[in-house]
Amino acid sequence: MNVTEQDSHHQNLHKLTFPELLQGINTEDMGVALSVQEKLPQIAALCQLVYERMHIGGRLFYMGAGTSGRLGIVDASECPPTYGVEHGRVIGIIAGGDTAIRKAVEFAEDDTQQGFRDLQEYKVNEMDVVVGISASGRTPYVLGALNTCRENGIATGCIVCNPGSAIATASDAPVEVVTGPEFVTGSTRMKAGTATKMILNMITTSVMIRLGHVVGNKMVDMQLSNDKLIERGTRMVMQSVGLSETEAREMLLKYGSVRKAIEAATA
């Protein structure tokens, strides 16, 4: 039995009060960051692989089913507004298609052939890297895709929450974070999902920094898609080149990004 499917350490949940339930959940969550910390070398290796592919113009694909697929889609969708990368450089794919983002598609994860077919819709190639996300480490949709990728010379990685899994074996850069039994038995949207989200944050944040989308500690290529971000960008320009708030805002709106505004102001 997979570790993620083992019985919860907490019993008679239906008899507990809200404070007791929340304390139990919180206690379990406290161990997640430590589990991730233990695997930092594996995560670093995966980040290096992703960086190498993206540095030469390749793309990062996330693939998963259910919660795992949704987490990958969230991470991918946040890269363009946060770092200014083109849409289509980081792509999240979920078993069952976009419908499955909001509503489960029965048995979609059990098709070993559909994963690679979905990748072919994007003309996946040897410049890309495909990262499978699966708490169990055995999701057929993901496993089939990774195996076929390797047969075609496409780099692979994974994020799984069970040791010694088939998906890890099919990955050039596996990340195996063992988070243990869930508070509610088998509910991997909890600790396993939290660990996965932490690792996804690490991957795209560190890779985007190395690709040059952060200067100092600022997101200089972020999209100015709302008033909050325009205000943030204005502060960045003010701090970087010593302009007044009015001058910095005018420069920001004129040039369309923090990077371009700072370059224009210091030219």
Order of alpha helices (4+ residues) and beta strands (2+ residues): alpha-alpha-alpha-beta-alpha-beta-alpha-alpha-beta-alpha-beta-alpha-beta-alpha-alpha-alpha-alpha
